[in-house]
Amino acid sequence: MSTFTKLGLAVLITGLGAAYYPVSETEAHEPDSANTCAISTASSAGSISLIGIAKGKPGESGQYRLAVIGGSSGGTTSTSQGGAFDISSNGEAQTGVVRLANGGIYNVRLQIEIGGETYKCSKRVGDQI
């Protein structure tokens, strides 16, 4: 294999690697931005808390919408909440909390808007079907 062929292959592989940027189910990323969102969970005394988190530069502010759809043996739920948030000095803001019964299956969606840009993330919580 010639040197030029090897160099071309190396450039192609490097270019493909730079174009691939993995995104998890629970977190949305923009390569050139510190802004993102996440959904955290915490269990306590028979309930689960679903917590929306906005990430960005300290001092930034924005709007959020947290939506939860799902249910357990105790019934179903479809709820949403929204409002304003301010990113604290640690680069995060808790945007909202929904507490529900453990043992259910819930689809959680969080959408945040910072500086005119929209970021979305989602998470499935609970037993898998």
Contacts in CASP RR format, 6 or more apart in sequence:
PFRMAT RR
TARGET T0000
AUTHOR 0000-0000-0000
METHOD contacts of the structure
MODEL  1
MSTFTKLGLAVLITGLGAAYYPVSETEAHEPDSANTCAISTASSAGSISL
IGIAKGKPGESGQYRLAVIGGSSGGTTSTSQGGAFDISSNGEAQTGVVRL
ANGGIYNVRLQIEIGGETYKCSKRVGDQI
21 29 0 8 1.000
21 31 0 8 1.000
23 29 0 8 1.000
25 121 0 8 1.000
25 122 0 8 1.000
25 123 0 8 1.000
25 124 0 8 1.000
26 38 0 8 1.000
26 39 0 8 1.000
26 121 0 8 1.000
26 122 0 8 1.000
26 123 0 8 1.000
27 36 0 8 1.000
27 37 0 8 1.000
27 38 0 8 1.000
27 121 0 8 1.000
28 36 0 8 1.000
28 37 0 8 1.000
28 119 0 8 1.000
28 120 0 8 1.000
28 121 0 8 1.000
29 36 0 8 1.000
30 36 0 8 1.000
30 117 0 8 1.000
30 119 0 8 1.000
33 117 0 8 1.000
34 55 0 8 1.000
34 56 0 8 1.000
34 57 0 8 1.000
34 91 0 8 1.000
35 54 0 8 1.000
35 55 0 8 1.000
35 56 0 8 1.000
35 57 0 8 1.000
35 60 0 8 1.000
35 112 0 8 1.000
35 114 0 8 1.000
35 117 0 8 1.000
35 119 0 8 1.000
36 55 0 8 1.000
36 56 0 8 1.000
36 119 0 8 1.000
36 121 0 8 1.000
37 52 0 8 1.000
37 53 0 8 1.000
37 54 0 8 1.000
37 55 0 8 1.000
37 64 0 8 1.000
37 95 0 8 1.000
37 110 0 8 1.000
37 111 0 8 1.000
37 112 0 8 1.000
37 119 0 8 1.000
37 120 0 8 1.000
37 121 0 8 1.000
38 52 0 8 1.000
38 53 0 8 1.000
38 55 0 8 1.000
38 110 0 8 1.000
38 121 0 8 1.000
39 50 0 8 1.000
39 51 0 8 1.000
39 52 0 8 1.000
39 53 0 8 1.000
39 108 0 8 1.000
39 110 0 8 1.000
39 121 0 8 1.000
39 122 0 8 1.000
39 123 0 8 1.000
40 50 0 8 1.000
40 51 0 8 1.000
40 52 0 8 1.000
40 53 0 8 1.000
41 48 0 8 1.000
41 49 0 8 1.000
41 50 0 8 1.000
41 51 0 8 1.000
41 123 0 8 1.000
41 125 0 8 1.000
42 48 0 8 1.000
42 49 0 8 1.000
42 51 0 8 1.000
43 49 0 8 1.000
43 102 0 8 1.000
46 101 0 8 1.000
46 102 0 8 1.000
47 99 0 8 1.000
47 100 0 8 1.000
47 101 0 8 1.000
47 102 0 8 1.000
48 99 0 8 1.000
48 100 0 8 1.000
48 101 0 8 1.000
48 102 0 8 1.000
48 103 0 8 1.000
48 106 0 8 1.000
48 125 0 8 1.000
48 126 0 8 1.000
49 97 0 8 1.000
49 98 0 8 1.000
49 99 0 8 1.000
50 66 0 8 1.000
50 68 0 8 1.000
50 97 0 8 1.000
50 98 0 8 1.000
50 99 0 8 1.000
50 100 0 8 1.000
50 106 0 8 1.000
50 108 0 8 1.000
50 125 0 8 1.000
51 94 0 8 1.000
51 96 0 8 1.000
51 97 0 8 1.000
52 64 0 8 1.000
52 66 0 8 1.000
52 94 0 8 1.000
52 95 0 8 1.000
52 96 0 8 1.000
52 97 0 8 1.000
52 110 0 8 1.000
53 92 0 8 1.000
53 93 0 8 1.000
53 94 0 8 1.000
53 95 0 8 1.000
53 110 0 8 1.000
54 62 0 8 1.000
54 64 0 8 1.000
54 85 0 8 1.000
54 87 0 8 1.000
54 92 0 8 1.000
54 93 0 8 1.000
54 95 0 8 1.000
54 112 0 8 1.000
54 114 0 8 1.000
55 87 0 8 1.000
55 91 0 8 1.000
55 92 0 8 1.000
55 93 0 8 1.000
56 87 0 8 1.000
56 91 0 8 1.000
56 92 0 8 1.000
56 114 0 8 1.000
57 87 0 8 1.000
57 91 0 8 1.000
58 87 0 8 1.000
58 88 0 8 1.000
58 89 0 8 1.000
58 90 0 8 1.000
58 91 0 8 1.000
59 86 0 8 1.000
59 87 0 8 1.000
59 88 0 8 1.000
60 86 0 8 1.000
60 87 0 8 1.000
60 114 0 8 1.000
60 115 0 8 1.000
61 84 0 8 1.000
61 85 0 8 1.000
61 86 0 8 1.000
61 87 0 8 1.000
61 114 0 8 1.000
62 84 0 8 1.000
62 85 0 8 1.000
62 86 0 8 1.000
62 112 0 8 1.000
62 113 0 8 1.000
62 114 0 8 1.000
62 115 0 8 1.000
63 82 0 8 1.000
63 83 0 8 1.000
63 84 0 8 1.000
63 85 0 8 1.000
63 112 0 8 1.000
63 113 0 8 1.000
64 82 0 8 1.000
64 83 0 8 1.000
64 84 0 8 1.000
64 85 0 8 1.000
64 95 0 8 1.000
64 96 0 8 1.000
64 110 0 8 1.000
64 111 0 8 1.000
64 112 0 8 1.000
64 113 0 8 1.000
65 80 0 8 1.000
65 81 0 8 1.000
65 82 0 8 1.000
65 83 0 8 1.000
65 109 0 8 1.000
65 110 0 8 1.000
65 111 0 8 1.000
66 80 0 8 1.000
66 81 0 8 1.000
66 82 0 8 1.000
66 95 0 8 1.000
66 96 0 8 1.000
66 98 0 8 1.000
66 108 0 8 1.000
66 109 0 8 1.000
66 110 0 8 1.000
67 79 0 8 1.000
67 80 0 8 1.000
67 108 0 8 1.000
67 109 0 8 1.000
67 110 0 8 1.000
68 77 0 8 1.000
68 78 0 8 1.000
68 79 0 8 1.000
68 80 0 8 1.000
68 98 0 8 1.000
68 100 0 8 1.000
68 106 0 8 1.000
68 107 0 8 1.000
68 108 0 8 1.000
68 109 0 8 1.000
69 77 0 8 1.000
69 78 0 8 1.000
69 106 0 8 1.000
69 107 0 8 1.000
70 76 0 8 1.000
70 77 0 8 1.000
70 78 0 8 1.000
70 104 0 8 1.000
70 105 0 8 1.000
70 106 0 8 1.000
70 107 0 8 1.000
71 77 0 8 1.000
71 100 0 8 1.000
71 101 0 8 1.000
71 104 0 8 1.000
71 105 0 8 1.000
71 106 0 8 1.000
72 100 0 8 1.000
72 101 0 8 1.000
72 102 0 8 1.000
72 103 0 8 1.000
72 104 0 8 1.000
72 105 0 8 1.000
73 103 0 8 1.000
73 104 0 8 1.000
74 101 0 8 1.000
77 100 0 8 1.000
77 106 0 8 1.000
79 98 0 8 1.000
81 96 0 8 1.000
81 98 0 8 1.000
82 95 0 8 1.000
82 96 0 8 1.000
83 95 0 8 1.000
85 93 0 8 1.000
85 94 0 8 1.000
85 95 0 8 1.000
85 112 0 8 1.000
86 93 0 8 1.000
87 93 0 8 1.000
87 114 0 8 1.000
95 110 0 8 1.000
95 112 0 8 1.000
98 108 0 8 1.000
100 106 0 8 1.000
103 126 0 8 1.000
103 127 0 8 1.000
104 126 0 8 1.000
104 127 0 8 1.000
105 124 0 8 1.000
105 125 0 8 1.000
105 126 0 8 1.000
105 127 0 8 1.000
105 128 0 8 1.000
105 129 0 8 1.000
106 124 0 8 1.000
106 125 0 8 1.000
106 126 0 8 1.000
107 122 0 8 1.000
107 123 0 8 1.000
107 124 0 8 1.000
107 125 0 8 1.000
108 122 0 8 1.000
108 123 0 8 1.000
108 124 0 8 1.000
108 125 0 8 1.000
109 120 0 8 1.000
109 121 0 8 1.000
109 122 0 8 1.000
110 120 0 8 1.000
110 121 0 8 1.000
110 122 0 8 1.000
111 118 0 8 1.000
111 119 0 8 1.000
111 120 0 8 1.000
112 118 0 8 1.000
112 119 0 8 1.000
112 120 0 8 1.000
113 119 0 8 1.000
END
